[in-house]
């Protein structure tokens, strides 16, 4: 198993989008619009059950509630999981 030292200079500090197979810097508005479009395209192309959400145990109950509400009400999927149950 390889170990990699975390180097702060390697951190992504701006939103990026993939265009023609390469990442480029984008505005937050463009990056979020592209992410939303990709999620909607996956839902529409394959069905809402093809989309799933995974939440974190470090999130608040309120954030997990909003995540499951978004998954069910907006996307239309019940595929929601969390590391809380492990």
Secondary structure, DSSP 8 states (H G I E B T S, - for coil): -------GGGS--S-EEEETTEEEE--HHHHHHHHHHHHHHHHHHH-GGG--EEE-TTS-HHHHHHHHHIIIIII----EEEGGG-
